[in-house]
């Protein structure tokens, strides 16, 4: 299956939010979300897509199966539809992020998300800070990762 990575457009908002919701539920079942499904959809529609550098992975049938958000040097979101994980889409998104921000990237992930830790470390990110979650909406302990080019 061919998947295209492209910039998101307003018409992608609902499908992008649904990918976010499915991915979050599958990867982080113990993390309490501070926003309802409708609030997530509105945030992606009204803030994320129009105001951030938002990328989507689009399958051959036109379905959105992944999303990535860059905010300057912050890789603020990378979510894949669970049915499409393990197919190299995350690798492609990280390669794209490094291409878009070659000076270096930072990101946050929850401490409970061990698969994300392994994924980002495999891509050269290094954990540089751990917090008790006091600064994130979920109030969930997190980890800041940094990638610097060699």
Buried (B, 14 or more C-beta within 10 A) or exposed (E): EEBEBEEBEEEBBEBBBBBBBBBBEBBBEEBEBEEEEEEBBBBBBEEBBEEBBBBBBBBEEEBBBBBBBBEEBBBBBBBBBBEBBEBEBBEBBBEBBBEBBEEEBBBBBBBBBEEBBEBBEEBBBEBEEEBEBEEBEBEBBBBBBBBEEE
